[in-house]
C-alpha cells in the first residue's frame, strides 16, 4: 500500500520484544490524516531513518530516553515536506528534518524542526552523514577522541553511517584508520571506497589476532559503537592514555541477560586505571546540540570536496520498516539504512 | 635495631606475593652505607611513605610502572636529609622529598629530588597532604571530576590520605561530600573532624542501602580509589554525566583471579553509555607533574587557613614497614600511614 493523501499509515509498537524484535512486535495501523490547527503545520514523511538506538526505545529498561509506549508509533528521524500549514514560518513545499516517527503524516507546531529549504540537493543525507549519525561520529571522534596525527583509530560497524564518518575523519586528521565490519564485501568497501588503512571481518574466528596485527602501534582511539566481542579484542590493545568515546553498543541491544562469568568488570576498571584510559559515553543531541550548525557546515564542505564519501541503503515502503530495522540490527545493511516512505513530490 | 650511621638497612622484596603479602615476602638486609661520588649526595631517610600502590609493584602483572625486582629494595617515597654531599646544590642538612625506597641511606645525583629547605615546618607532610596522595586527590577531583557547587561527591577510603583531601576539597567547592570508610571510628572522624556530610561504614552489610539514602540526589562525582563492593554500590547511583576519576583499586590489589560471573563488563559499558559517564584513569605524576608546584602552593594555603585537616598514622622503625603495609592494605590505618625510619637530627 503506497502513501495516500487521505490515509495516515503508522507503525506502532505492538509488544516489547524479548531478545531480537519480531514481526509481531510491530503493527501497521491506518487512520485519517490529521488536520493542523492554528499555528500548526502538517508534515508528509518522505524518508524515515532506521538506526540501532531504536531497539533500545522498544524496551522499558532504564535508558537515556523514554521508551516508546506500547500502542504508540515507533520513534524515528524523518525528512518530510510541509503539505499544509497554518504556521507563518513554514510554507507548503518546505523540506524539514523532523522526529515525526514511523508514519506518513504528523502535525507539528514547528518545535524541533530543522529547515532544509524548498529544494535541498540530497534531502535524505540529513538522516545520515549530515544528521544524527554523522554528527555522532564527528563529535565523538573529534571532541572526545581528540585524535592526533600519527595515532591509530579503530571503529567498528565501519561501513555504517557512524563508522564511515569516524574512519574518514580519522584519515583526514592524519591518523591510521582501522575498521571492523561484517563480511568481505563490507570490508572491501571500507578500504577501497572509504580509504581506511585496513578492515577486519568480525565474522572471522581469528578477528582478535587480525586486529592485533593491523594495529602494531596499539590503539589510541577506539570509537565504541558495538561492544561485545569487538570490545573484548580491543581492550588489551589500547595504548596508555587511549580515549574511548562510547556512543552505542549494538551487539548488546538484543541481550536479555548478562553473559556468563568470570566477572570482567574489575578487569575493565584495572585497565582504565593502569593505562589511564578515558571512556566517555555520549548521546549526541543531549551533549552537543548547540554545535549542530557548526558540524553541518563542516561536513557539507567535506562532502562537496569529495573528502567524505557516503552510501545509502534504501528500503522501499513504510510497511517494510520493521524488517528493515531487524536486518539492520543483524548488520545486513550496506551503508546508512533509510526507508523511502513517499515520493519527493 | 635503630638507624645507625655506619650500617644501611634495607628491606628487599624476597618473593612475589600471591594474594595478601606475608612477612616472608620481605627480607631485611644490612650493608655498608654507600659513599657519594663526584656530583652525588648521600641521603638519610627520616620518613618513609606507605601507600596502596606498593602492592602493585610487588607483582609482575602488567601495570603502569615497572615491578620491583626480587632481591631489590622496595620502592617508596621518602623524606630524607642530606648527610654528605659532593653536589653543589645540596648542602649537608638540607631536607628533600625523594624516591629512595625502604632503606636508611641512598646515593643520589639530585635528579627527581624536591628541596624542602633546611628547616621545613612539617617535613613528613610532603609524603601525604602535600605530596603524592594530596596531589592525587586534588587533581583527580578538580581536573577530572570538575565538581560544581550543589553536586554530590562520593569517595571511599575517606579517612585515608587521598580520600580526606577529596572530601574536604569537595566541601570547599560547595558540594555535598559523602565518604565511605571502614568502621565507626573512621566514619566519626570523617564527619566530625573532616566535615564530610555523611560517612558510610563499608563493613555494614546494608552499605549499599545506606549509601543510596545518603545521596538522595544521586552521585555526580565518584572518586574511585577502592573498587569492589563500593563501586558496585555506587554504579546504580551515578547521575547522568557523572565523572569517575580512577586513581586506585585497593580492594583488588590482592586479587589473584577474576570474581565469578555473571560478566558485568557489558553492564558497565551500558551504564557509561546510557548515563553518558566519563571514567578516566590517571597516575598522578605521569599526568600532572608540571602542576605539582601549583598544587603545593594551593594546599599549603588551605592547610595554613585550617580549611584542610590532616592526620598521620606513624609506624615506628623501618623493620616494621612490611607489617605497616600489610595493615594498610587491610585498612587498619587511621590517617596517612608513614614510617619513622630515623630521627630528625
Contacts between the chains, C-beta under 8 A, distances in Angstrom:
chain1	res1	chain2	res2	distance
A	62	B	274	7.2
A	63	B	274	4.8
A	64	B	240	7.3
A	64	B	273	7.7
A	64	B	274	4.7
A	64	B	275	7.2
A	64	B	276	7.0
A	224	B	269	7.4
A	227	B	266	6.2
A	227	B	269	5.6
A	228	B	266	7.5
A	231	B	265	8.0
A	231	B	269	7.0
A	240	B	64	7.4
A	246	B	269	6.6
A	246	B	272	5.2
A	246	B	273	4.9
A	247	B	273	7.3
A	248	B	273	7.0
A	249	B	266	7.3
A	249	B	269	5.8
A	249	B	270	6.0
A	249	B	273	5.9
A	252	B	266	5.2
A	252	B	269	7.6
A	252	B	270	6.4
A	255	B	266	7.0
A	257	B	262	7.4
A	258	B	261	7.5
A	258	B	262	3.8
A	258	B	263	6.0
A	258	B	264	6.2
A	258	B	266	6.3
A	258	B	267	6.0
A	259	B	261	7.3
A	259	B	262	6.4
A	259	B	263	4.5
A	259	B	266	6.6
A	260	B	261	4.9
A	260	B	262	6.2
A	260	B	263	6.4
A	261	B	258	7.6
A	261	B	259	7.4
A	261	B	260	4.9
A	261	B	261	1.6
A	261	B	262	5.6
A	261	B	263	5.4
A	262	B	257	7.4
A	262	B	258	3.8
A	262	B	259	6.4
A	262	B	260	6.2
A	262	B	261	5.6
A	262	B	263	6.7
A	263	B	258	6.0
A	263	B	259	4.5
A	263	B	260	6.4
A	263	B	261	5.4
A	263	B	262	6.7
A	263	B	263	5.7
A	263	B	264	5.3
A	263	B	265	7.7
A	264	B	258	6.2
A	264	B	263	5.3
A	264	B	264	7.5
A	264	B	265	4.1
A	265	B	231	7.9
A	265	B	263	7.7
A	265	B	264	4.2
A	265	B	265	5.5
A	265	B	267	7.3
A	265	B	268	5.3
A	266	B	227	6.3
A	266	B	228	7.5
A	266	B	249	7.3
A	266	B	252	5.3
A	266	B	255	7.1
A	266	B	258	6.3
A	266	B	259	6.6
A	267	B	258	6.0
A	267	B	265	7.2
A	268	B	265	5.3
A	268	B	268	6.0
A	269	B	224	7.4
A	269	B	227	5.6
A	269	B	231	7.0
A	269	B	246	6.6
A	269	B	249	5.8
A	269	B	252	7.6
A	270	B	249	6.0
A	270	B	252	6.5
A	272	B	246	5.2
A	272	B	279	5.7
A	272	B	280	7.5
A	272	B	281	4.3
A	273	B	64	7.7
A	273	B	246	4.9
A	273	B	247	7.3
A	273	B	248	7.0
A	273	B	249	5.9
A	273	B	281	4.2
A	274	B	62	7.2
A	274	B	63	4.8
A	274	B	64	4.7
A	274	B	281	7.1
A	275	B	64	7.2
A	275	B	281	6.5
A	276	B	64	7.0
A	276	B	280	7.5
A	276	B	281	4.4
A	276	B	282	5.3
A	276	B	283	5.8
A	276	B	286	6.7
A	276	B	287	6.5
A	277	B	279	8.0
A	277	B	280	7.3
A	277	B	281	5.4
A	278	B	278	6.9
A	278	B	279	7.3
A	278	B	280	4.4
A	278	B	281	7.7
A	279	B	272	5.7
A	279	B	277	7.9
A	279	B	278	7.4
A	279	B	279	4.8
A	279	B	280	7.6
A	280	B	272	7.4
A	280	B	276	7.5
A	280	B	277	7.3
A	280	B	278	4.4
A	280	B	279	7.5
A	281	B	272	4.2
A	281	B	273	4.2
A	281	B	274	7.1
A	281	B	275	6.5
A	281	B	276	4.4
A	281	B	277	5.4
A	281	B	278	7.7
A	282	B	276	5.3
A	283	B	273	8.0
A	283	B	276	5.8
A	286	B	276	6.7
A	287	B	276	6.5
